């Protein structure tokens, strides 16, 4: 895993400010850190990068006072902010593309270092689905495997309750201080004491629809495998399964009756290549025979790349190859004829300026 990262309190606050700043997503955070060597130096460089990229209005850098207030609030909650390489940051997650630069965590931080399996499914779960989930989660837990889920109604709740005694991780779509759904207030508190609460969102954040896919990529990212118990064809559980497959994780689905809409998603996953799960032995066998996932490296390098000068003519030239449709960075390098380091530097400036957006798979598009 490499040497443990050690940040001063000042630099830790700078990491949070940079991660919370407009136009700075996880990939851009990594590029900035790689280019400038520290979050503090990157923050100082942001205004000039935005100007060079053609931003017409000042960049809203996350205020120092808000970051300090968030740290103070976290201390009151007995929570902490951790970064890749530190205790409490799940090791598998740091190898995922666009891994969160900073996580807010509360509870037993040692659980982050133990192998985990994600268990997800329908909110309106059936009685049989809930029963099977509890059996799966209890068995995994008894075998020293942490169960991860999203603290939603239904399958998520059953998974957490059945694994709470030995270890469970709840990944939240809002701030760790926001209880959702409200009926899980007691379970939320118990996990904060015995398990581990995890969120990349700012404290006080109320979960919105767009937050759940971000949460789901963390559930799959921290897990050796994902189990989907029940899921409709349009559900967040299928998003988690797709992300897990992209991250190189095993995906298991519990088959169900074709007459039950809650089984349609799982049956589709099996048809499309997910492993069928009829007993916990199916998962245990896979965990014992498949190496832990290593799908990429994020925030691994502590080196600083040499400064790359960019020009307005190069920027205009690169922009001529961009459109509202996603284009792979490799295609931009090939078609533009520009040096790869110049393209990387230009894309960083253009994103900070809000003129492009990044998509999965190394693709970019005009904003």
DRENMILUM-359105 format. One record per atom (N, C-alpha, C): x, y, z. Coordinates in steps of 0.05 Angstrom, whole numbers, plus 32768, in hexadecimal, padded with zeros to 4 digits. Example, Ala and Ser with C-alpha at 12.3 -4.5 7.8 and 13.67 -1.06 7.14 Angstrom:
81087F8E809C;80F67FA6809C;81087FBE809C;81017FD3808E;81117FEB808F;81028001809D;
END
This chain:
80107FE88000;800080008000;801180198000;802C80168005;803C802E8005;803D803A8021;804E804D8025;8051805A803F;803880698046;8033806A8060;801B80798069;802080978064;800B80A4805C;800C80C18057;800A80D08071;801A80E58074;801980F5808C;801581128084;7FFF811D808D;7FF881398087;7FF8814980A0;80028162809E;7FFE817480B4;7FE1817D80B5;7FD9818980CB;7FBE819280CD;7FB881A780B8;7FCB81B980B3;7FC781CD809F;7FC381C18083;7FD381AD807C;7FD181A18062;7FB881908060;7FAF81848076;7F9681748076;7F7E8187806F;7F7E819E807B;7F6981B28075;7F6B81BA8058;7F8481BD804E;7F8781C58032;7F7C81AF801F;7F8081958027;7F75817F8017;7F5781828016;7F4B8188802D;7F2E818A802D;7F2481A2801D;7F3281B8801F;7F2A81D0800F;7F2D81CA7FF1;7F4281BE7FE9;7F4681B87FCD;7F3181A47FC3;7F2B81907FD3;7F17817C7FCB;7EFB81887FCA;7EF5819D7FD9;7EDB81A97FDA;7ED881C07FC6;7EED81C77FB8;7EED81DF7FA7;7EDE81D97F8D;7ECF81EC7F83;7EC281EA7F6A;7ED681E37F54;7ECD81D27F42;7EDD81C97F2A;7EF381B67F31;7EF681AE7F4A;7F0C819B7F51;7EFF81817F59;7EFD816F7F45;7EF481547F4B;7F0C81427F53;7F0781297F5A;7F1D81177F63;7F3481157F4F;7F2E81127F35;7F4481107F22;7F5481297F21;7F4781407F20;7F54815A7F20;7F65815E7F39;7F5981557F50;7F6881577F69;7F8381487F67;7F8281307F5C;7F9A81207F59;7FAE812F7F47;7FA4813A7F30;7FB681477F1D;7FC381607F2B;7FB3816F7F3A;7FBE81867F48;7FD3817E7F5D;7FCD816A7F6C;7FE081617F80;7FFA81577F73;7FF781497F5D;800E813F7F4E;801F81557F43;8011816A7F3A;801F81807F2D;802C81937F41;801F81997F58;802981AD7F6A;803481A27F84;803081887F89;803D817B7FA0;802E817C7FBA;801C818F7FBD;800C81917FD6;7FF2819F7FCF;7FDE819A7FE1;7FC581A77FDD;7FC781C57FE1;7FD881CD7FF4;7FDC81EA7FFA;7FE681F87FE1;7FFA81EC7FD4;800681F97FBC;7FF181F97FA5;7FE181E47FA3;7FCD81E27F8E;7FB881F87F92;7FB081FC7FAB;7F9C82127FB0;7FA7822D7FA8;7FC082327FAE;7FCC824B7FA7;7FCD824F7F89;7FCF82397F7A;7FD2823A7F5D;7FB7823B7F4E;7FA182357F5C;7F8782337F4F;7F7E824D7F40;7F8182647F4C;7F78827C7F3D;7F8682807F23;7FA0827B7F22;7FAF827E7F09;7FA782697EF5;7FA382507EFF;7F9A823A7EEC;7F7F82417EE0;7F6D824B7EF1;7F5282527EE7;7F5582697ED2;7F66827C7ED7;7F6982937EC4;7F7582897EAA;7F8982777EAC;7F95826D7E93;7F82825C7E84;7F6F824F7E91;7F5C823E7E83;7F45824E7E77;7F4482697E7D;7F3082797E72;7F17827E7E83;7F1982797E9D;7F02827D7EAE;7EFC829B7EB1;7EE382A37EAE;7EDC82BF7EAE;7ED682CA7EC9;7ED182B97EDD;7ECA82C37EF7;7EDC82B57F0C;7EDF82C17F23;7EF282B67F37;7EE982997F3F;7EFD82897F44;7EF8826D7F4D;7EF0826D7F6A;7EDB825F7F71;7ED2825E7F8D;7EE182487F9C;7EF8824F7FA7;7F08823D7FB7;7EFA82397FD2;7EF982207FDB;7EEB821A7FF5;7EF8822A800B;7EE9823B8019;7EF5824D802D;7F03823F8044;7F19824A804D;7F27823F8064;7F15823D807D;7F0582518081;7EF482518099;7EE0823B8098;7ED582348081;7EC2821E807F;7ED082048084;7EE882018079;7EF781E8807D;7EFD81E4809B;7F0681FA80A8;7F0C81F880C5;7EF381F280D5;7EDC81FD80CD;7EC381F780DB;7EBB81DA80D7;7EC081D080BF;7EBA81B380BA;7ECB81A180CB;7EE581A880CE;7EF6819980DF;7EED819980FC;7EE581B18105;7EDB81B48121;7EC281A38125;7EB081A48112;7E9781948114;7E9E81768114;7EB1816E8104;7EB981518103;7EC38148811E;7ED38159812B;7EDE81528145;7EC7814E8159;7EB3815F8158;7E9C815C816A;7E8D81428165;7E8E8138814D;7E81811F8145;7E938107814A;7EAB810C8153;7EC080F78155;7EC580EA813A;7EC580FB8126;7ECB80F3810B;7EE680FF8102;7EF080F680EC;7F0A810180E2;7F0A810080C4;7F1C811080B8;7F208111809B;7F3981028095;7F3780EE8083;7F4E80DE807C;7F5280DF805E;7F6B80DA8056;7F7380DB803A;7F8080C08033;7F8280BA8019;7F8E80A08011;7FA9809B801E;7FAC80838028;7FC5807C8036;7FC4807E8053;7FAE8089805E;7FAB808C807B;7F9880788087;7F9B807380A0;7F89806180AE;7F6D806C80AC;7F5A805A80A5;7F3E806280A2;7F3680668085;7F4A80698073;7F44806B8056;7F47804F804A;7F3180428041;7F3380278037;7F4880238021;7F5B80118024;7F71800E8011;7F6880097FF5;7F537FF87FF1;7F4A7FF27FD6;7F40800A7FC7;7F34801D7FD6;7F2780347FCA;7F3C80467FBD;7F5480477FC8;7F68805A7FBD;7F7180517FA2;7F6B80387F99;7F72802F7F7F;7F5C80327F6A;7F46803F7F72;7F3080437F60;7F32805D7F51;7F2B805D7F38;7F2C80767F29;7F19808B7F36;7F2380A37F39;7F1380B97F45;7F0C80B37F62;7F1F80A67F71;7F1B80A17F8D;7F1980BC7F9C;7F0880BD7FB1;7F0580D67FC0;7F2080DE7FCD;7F2880F77FC9;7F4181007FD6;7F4081017FF4;7F2881067FFF;7F248109801B;7F0A80FB8023;7F0B80EB8038;7EF380DF8044;7EEF80E88060;7ED680EB8068;7ECF80F08083;7EC680D5808F;7ED280CD80A5;7ECD80B380B0;7EC880B580CE;7EB780A480D8;7EB280A380F5;7EAD808680FD;7EB9807E8113;7EB58063811D;7ED080548120;7ECF803A811A;7EE78029811D;7EF7802A8103;7F0B803B8103;7F1B803F80EA;7F29802680E1;7F2F801380F3;7F3D7FFA80EC;7F2C7FEA80D8;7F127FED80D8;7F017FDE80C5;7F087FE480A8;7F127FFB80A3;7F1980038087;7F2E7FF1807B;7F3F7FE5808C;7F557FD48082;7F4E7FB78080;7F367FAF8086;7F2D7F938085;7F1E7F8F806B;7F227F77805F;7F137F718046;7EF57F75804A;7EE97F818037;7ECC7F868039;7EBE7F7D8020;7EA47F778023;7E927F70800D;7E7A7F82800E;7E737F8E7FF8;7E5C7FA07FF7;7E427F8F7FF3;7E2E7F958002;7E147F888000;7DFF7F9E7FFB;7DF27F9E7FE4;7DDF7FB37FDD;7DC67FA77FD1;7DB17FB77FD0;7D987FAD7FC4;7D817FC07FC8;7D697FB67FC4;7D517FC67FC2;7D4A7FD27FDD;7D3F7FEB7FDC;7D347FF77FF4;7D1A7FEA7FFC;7D0A7FE37FE9;7CF07FD57FEF;7CF47FB77FED;7D067FAD7FFC;7D0E7F917FFB;7CF87F7E8004;7CF87F667FFA;7CE57F518003;7CEF7F45801D;7CDD7F37802A;7CE47F2A8043;7CFA7F15803F;7CF87F068028;7D0D7EF28022;7D277F00801B;7D267F16800D;7D3E7F258007;7D4C7F2F8020;7D3D7F398033;7D497F42804C;7D557F2B805C;7D477F15805C;7D517EFD806B;7D6B7EF3805F;7D6C7EF18045;7D847EE88037;7D9B7EFB803B;7D957F15803B;7DAA7F298040;7DB67F26805C;7DA57F22806F;7DAF7F1F808B;7DC17F06808D;7DB97EF0807F;7DC97ED8807F;7DE47EDD8073;7DE47EEB805C;7DFE7EF0804E;7E0F7F02805F;7E047F188069;7E147F2B8079;7E1F7F1F8092;7E0E7F0F80A0;7E177F0380B9;7E2E7EEF80B4;7E2C7EE0809E;7E417ECC8097;7E5B7EDA8090;7E597EEF807F;7E717EFE8078;7E7E7F098091;7E6E7F1580A2;7E787F2180BA;7E867F0C80CC;7E797EF580CF;7E857EDF80DF;7E9F7ED580D4;7EA47EDA80BA;7EBD7ED280AD;7ED17EE980AB;7ECD7EFD80BD;7EE07F1380BF;7EE17F2480A5;7ECA7F268097;7EC87F378080;7EB47F4E8087;7EBD7F668083;7EAC7F7D8089;7E977F808073;7E7F7F86807B;7E697F8A8069;7E657FA88064;7E657FB0804B;7E627FCD8044;7E477FD08036;7E3A7FE6803C;7E217FED802E;7E1B800B8031;7E0380138029;7DFE80308027;7DEA803B803B;7DE2802B8050;7DD180348065;7DB5803D805B;7DAD80338044;7D9280398039;7D7E80258046;7D65802A8040;7D508018804A;7D537FFC803C;7D477FE88048;7D467FCE803B;7D5F7FBE803E;7D6A7FB68027;7D817FA38027;7D997FAF8035;7D9F7FC98031;7DB67FD6803E;7DB37FD4805D;7D9C7FDB8067;7D977FDA8083;7D9B7FBE808E;7D907FAA8081;7D927F8E808A;7DAF7F86808B;7DBF7F8E8076;7DDB7F868075;7DEA7F92808C;7DE67FAC8092;7DF47FB980A9;7DEC7FAC80C3;7DD27FA880C8;7DC97F9D80E1;7DD57F8180E6;7DD77F7180D2;7DE07F5580D5;7DFF7F5480D9;7E0D7F6980D1;7E2B7F6880D3;7E367F7C80E8;7E247F8A80F6;7E2D7F9E8108;7E3F7F94811E;7E3A7F7C8128;7E497F71813E;7E677F6E8137;7E6D7F65811F;7E897F608117;7E957F768106;7E857F8680F9;7E907F9C80E9;7E817FA280D0;7E787FBB80CE;7E6A7FC480B6;7E727FE080AF;7E727FE68096;7E798001808C;7E60800C807E;7E5780248086;7E4180328078;7E4C80498069;7E488049804F;7E51805F803E;7E3880718038;7E3B808A803F;7E24809C803E;7E2480AF8027;7E0C80B5801D;7E0A80C88006;7E0A80E5800F;7E0580EA8029;7E0681058034;7E1D81068048;7E1E811C8057;7E32811E806C;7E2E81098082;7E4381018090;7E3F80EC80A4;7E2F80F580BB;7E2A810F80BD;7E19811980D3;7DFB811B80CB;7DF5811480B1;7DDA811580A8;7DCE80F980A7;7DB980F480B6;7DAE80D980B8;7D9980D580A3;7D9E80C28091;7D8B80BC807C;7D8C809E8076;7D7580918075;7D5A809B807C;7D57809F809A;7D4480B080A2;7D4280B880BF;7D3D80A080D1;7D30808B80C7;7D2A807480D8;7D43806480DF;7D5A806A80D2;7D73805C80D8;7D84806B80EB;7D78807D80FA;7D88808E810D;7D97807C8121;7D8A8069812C;7D9780578140;7DAD80478133;7DA8803C811C;7DBC802C810D;7DD4803E8106;7DCF805680FD;7DE4806980F7;7DF6806D810F;7DEA80718127;7DF98076813F;7E09805D8147;7DFD80458144;7E0B802D814B;7E2380288138;7E20802E811F;7E37802B810C;7E4D803E8113;7E468057811B;7E5A806A8123;7E6A8060813C;7E5E804F814C;7E6B80448164;7E7A802B815E;7E6E80188150;7E797FFD814C;7E847FF88130;7E798006811C;7E8180028101;7E90801B80F7;7E8C802280DD;7E9A803980D2;7E87804780BF;7E83806180C3;7E75807280B1;7E888080809E;7E8180818085;7E93808D8071;7E83809F805E;7E8E80B68058;7E8280C88045;7E9780DB8039;7E9480E1801F;7EA680F58013;7E9881118012;7E7F8112801B;7E70812B801A;7E76813C8033;7E728156802F;7E7681698045;7E628164805C;7E6B81698074;7E598166808B;7E4181788087;7E29816D808E;7E11817C808B;7E0381798070;7E10816B805D;7E0581678043;7DEC81558044;7DD6815E8039;7DBE814E8036;7DC0813F801C;7DBD8124801C;7DC181158003;7DAD811C7FEE;7DB7811F7FD5;7DA781247FBE;7DAB810D7FAA;7D9B810C7F96;7D9B80F57F83;7DB780F27F77;7DC581087F70;7DDF81067F63;7DF580FC7F76;7DEF80FC7F90;7E0480F37FA3;7E0680D57FA5;7DF080C77F9E;7DF080AA7FA3;7E03809A7F90;7E0580A17F76;7E1980937F66;7E3580977F71;7E3B80AF7F7B;7E5580B47F87;7E5980A27F9F;7E44809F7FB0;7E46808D7FC7;7E4A80707FBD;7E3C80697FA8;7E3D804D7F9F;7E5980457F95;7E6780587F89;7E8280517F80;7E95804D7F97;7E8F80597FAE;7E9F80547FC6;7E9880387FD2;7E7F80317FD3;7E7780167FDC;7E8680017FCD;7E8580037FB2;7E927FEF7FA1;7EB07FF17FA3;7EBA800A7FA6;7ED7800E7FA7;7EE580037FBF;7ED780037FD6;7EE37FF87FEE;7EE17FDA7FF0;7ED17FCE7FDF;7EC97FB17FE2;7ED97F9F7FCF;7EDE7F877FD9;7EE97F717FC8;7ED57F677FB4;7EBB7F687FBC;7EA67F5E7FAA;7E8C7F6C7FB2;7E797F6C7FA0;7E5F7F787FA4;7E497F637FA1;7E377F627FB4;7E207F507FB3;7E067F617FB0;7DF77F5B7F9B;7DDD7F687F97;7DC77F547F9D;7DB67F5A7FB1;7DA27F467FB9;7D887F4A7FAA;7D7D7F627FAA;7D657F687F9A;7D697F837F8E;7D607F867F75;7D637FA07F68;7D517FA27F50;7D437FB97F4D;7D347FBE7F35;7D477FC57F1E;7D3B7FC67F06;7D4C7FCB7EEF;7D597FE77EF0;7D4A7FFA7EFC;7D5580157EFF;7D5A80197F1E;7D7180147F26;7D7780177F43;7D94801E7F48;7D9880297F5F;7DB480307F66;7DC580177F6A;7DB980017F71;7DC87FE87F75;7DD57FDF7F5B;7DC87FE37F45;7DD37FDC7F2B;7DEA7FEF7F24;7DE880087F2C;7DFE801B7F28;7E1680127F38;7E1280097F51;7E287FFE7F61;7E347FE67F54;7E247FD47F49;7E2E7FBC7F3B;7E3F7FC47F23;7E357FD77F13;7E447FDF7EFB;7E5F7FEC7F03;7E5F7FFD7F17;7E7780097F21;7E8B7FF47F2B;7E807FE07F39;7E917FCA7F44;7E9F7FBB7F2D;7E907FB67F18;7E9B7FA87F01;7EB17FB87EF4;7EAC7FD37EF2;7EC17FE57EE6;7ED97FE67EF7;7ED67FE27F11;7EED7FE47F24;7EFB7FC97F27;7EF17FB47F19;7EFE7F9A7F1A;7EF57F897F32;7EDE7F8F7F3E;7ED47F7F7F54;7EC27F697F4A;7EC07F547F59;7EAC7F3F7F53;7E907F497F59;7E7D7F427F48;7E627F4A7F4C;7E517F317F4E;7E427F2F7F65;7E307F187F69;7E137F227F6A;7E017F137F5F;7DE57F1A7F5F;7DD47F027F68;7DC17F087F78;7DAE7EF37F82;7D977EF17F6E;7D937ED97F62;7D7D7ED67F4F;7D627ED77F5D;7D4E7EDE7F4D;7D327EE07F58;7D1E7ED97F43;7D057EDA7F4B;7CEF7ED37F3A;7CEC7EE87F24;7CE97EE07F0B;7CE47EF37EF5;7CCA7F037EF9;7CB97EFB7F0B;7CA07F097F10;7CA37F1F7F25;7CBA7F207F32;7CBF7F347F47;7CD07F4A7F3B;7CC67F637F3A;7CD67F797F2F;7CF07F7E7F3E;7CF07F767F58;7D087F797F68;7D1E7F667F5F;7D187F527F4F;7D2C7F3F7F46;7D367F457F2A;7D297F587F1D;7D307F5D7F01;7D4D7F667EFE;7D567F787F10;7D717F817F0E;7D867F6C7F12;7D827F5B7F27;7D947F457F2C;7D957F317F15;7D7D7F2A7F0B;7D7C7F177EF5;7D8B7F237EDC;7D887F3C7ED8;7D967F497EC1;7DB47F487EC6;7DBD7F4E7EDF;7DD97F4C7EE4;7DE57F317EDE;7DD67F1C7EE7;7DDF7F007EE2;7DE07EFB7EC4;7DCC7F047EB6;7DCC7F007E98;7DE47F0E7E8B;7DEC7F257E97;7E027F347E8B;7E1E7F2C7E96;7E1F7F177EA7;7E397F0D7EAF;7E3F7F0D7ECC;7E2E7F197EDD;7E337F187EF9;7E327EFB7F03;7E407EF67F19;7E407EDB7F24;7E267ED67F34;7E1A7EBF7F30;7E017EB97F3E;7E087EB27F5B;7DF87EBB7F6D;7DFD7EB67F8A;7DE57EA87F95;7DE97E8F7F9D;7DD47E807FAA;7DDB7E787FC7;7DF57E7B7FCE;7DFE7E767FE9;7E177E867FEE;7E1D7E8A8008;7E347E9B800F;7E4E7E8E8006;7E4E7E748002;7E667E667FF9;7E707E717FDE;7E5D7E7A7FCD;7E647E857FB3;7E777E9D7FB6;7E717EAE7FCA;7E817EC57FCE;7E9B7EBE7FDC;7E9A7EAD7FF0;7EB27EA67FFF;7EC77E987FED;7EBD7E887FDA;7ED07E7B7FC8;7EDD7E907FB6;7ECE7EA37FAD;7EDA7EB87F9B;7EEE7EC97FAB;7EE87ED07FC3;7EFB7EE07FD3;7F157ED17FD9;7F137EB77FDB;7F2B7EA77FE1;7F3C7EA17FC9;7F317EA57FB0;7F407E9E7F98;7F487EB67F87;7F3B7ECD7F8B;7F407EE47F7B;7F517EF87F8A;7F667F027F7D;7F777F167F8A;7F687F2F7F8F;7F707F3E7FA3;7F637F587FA8;7F657F6A7F90;7F517F7A7F8B;7F517F8B7F73;7F667FA17F74;7F737FA57F5D;7F857FBC7F5A;7F817FC77F3E;7F6D7FD87F3B;7F657FE17F21;7F727FFB7F18;7F8080087F29;7F8D80217F21;7F9A802D7F39;7FA880437F36;7FB5804F7F4D;7FAE806C7F4D;7FA480757F64;7F9B80917F66;7FA8809D7F7F;7FB480B57F7B;7FC180C37F91;7FD880B17F9D;7FE580A27F8C;7FFA80907F95;8015809E7F94;801980AF7F80;803280BC7F7C;803580D67F8D;804B80D97F9A;804F80F17FAA;806281047F9C;806B80FC7F83;807E810D7F75;807081247F68;808081397F60;807581507F53;807F81507F36;806C81527F23;807481527F07;8081816C7F00;8093816C7EEC;809F81867EE4;808A81997EDA;808E81B37EDE;807B81C77ED5;807981C77EB7;806181C87EAC;805C81C87E90;805081E27E88;805E81F17E77;8053820B7E6D;803F82067E57;802882147E59;801482127E45;8011822D7E37;8006822D7E1F;800382457E10;7FE682487E07;7FDE82617E01;7FC382667DF8;7FBE82587DDD;7FD282577DCC;7FCE824A7DB2;7FCA822B7DB6;7FD9821F7DC8;7FD582037DCE;7FB981FE7DD9;7FB082107DEA;7F96820D7DF7;7F80820F7DE2;7F8282227DD0;7F6E82257DBB;7F6F820D7DA8;7F8782037DA3;7F8A81EB7D91;7F7C81D37D9E;7F8181CF7DB8;7F7481B87DC5;7F5681BB7DC6;7F4C81D37DCC;7F2F81D87DCD;7F2281D27DB3;7F3081D57D9D;7F2481D07D82;7F1D81B27D7F;7F2981A17D8F;7F2481847D8C;7F0F817A7DA1;7F06818D7DB2;7EF281867DC6;7ED6818D7DBD;7EC2817F7DC8;7EA681847DC2;7E96817D7DDB;7E7C81827DDA;7E6B81797DF1;7E6A815B7DF4;7E73814C7DE0;7E73812F7DE2;7E8E81267DEE;7E8E81117DFD;7EA681087E0B;7EBB80FE7DF8;7ED481067DFD;7EEA80FD7DED;7F0080F37E00;7F0C80DC7DF8;7F2180D17E09;7F3A80E27E07;7F4880E57E1E;7F6080F67E1E;7F7580EB7E0B;7F7880D17E08;7F8B80C67DF6;7F8580CF7DD9;7F6C80D17DD2;7F6480DA7DB7;7F6C80F87DB4;7F6881087DC9;7F7081247DC7;7F8E81277DC3;7F9D81177DD1;7FBA81187DCD;7FC281107DB1;7FB680FB7DA7;7FBD80F17D8C;7FB581057D77;7F9C810F7D78;7F9281207D63;7F9E813C7D64;7FA381467D7C;7FAE81617D7E;7FCC81637D78;7FDA814D7D7D;7FF6814D7D78;8006815B7D8E;7FF881627DA3;800681707DBA;8013815B7DCC;802881657DDA;803581547DEE;8021814C7E04;802281327E0C;800F81297E21;8010813A7E3A;802781447E43;802981547E5B;801B816F7E57;801D817A7E3E;800F81937E39;7FF1818F7E39;7FE881797E2D;7FCB81737E2D;7FC181707E4A;7FD081627E5A;7FC8815E7E76;7FC681797E84;7FDA818A7E80;7FDA81A47E8D;7FC381B67E83;7FBE81B57E69;7FA881C57E5D;7F8D81BC7E68;7F8981A27E69;7F7081977E73;7F6B819F7E90;7F8181A07E9F;7F7E81A87EBB;7F7581C57EBD;7F8181D67EAD;7F7A81F27EAD;7F5D81F67EA3;7F5681E87E8F;7F3B81EB7E84;7F2681E17E97;7F2C81CB7EA6;7F1881C27EB9;7F1581D57ED1;7F2C81DF7EDB;7F2A81F37EF0;7F1A820B7EE7;7F1D82127ECE;7F0E82297EC3;7EF082237EBE;7EE982097EC1;7ECD82027EBD;7EC581FF7EA0;7ED981FB7E8E;7ED381FA7E72;7ED081DD7E68;7EDA81CA7E77;7ED781AE7E70;7ECD819E7E88;7EC381877E83;7EBB81747E98;7EC9815A7E93;7ECF814B7EA8;7EDB81317EA5;7EC6811B7EA9;7EC981067E99;7EB780EF7E9B;7EC780D77EA2;7EB980C17EA7;7EC880A87EAE;7ED7809E7E96;7EEC808F7E9C;7EFC80827E86;7F0F80957E78;7F1780AB7E85;7F2B80BD7E79;7F1F80CD7E63;7F0680D47E64;7EF980E47E4F;7EF281007E59;7EF281137E46;7EEC812E7E4D;7ED981397E38;7ECB814F7E40;7EB8815C7E2D;7EB681797E35;7EAD81897E22;7EA981A67E27;7E9281A87E3B;7E9481BB7E4E;7E7F81BF7E62;7E6781CD7E55;
END
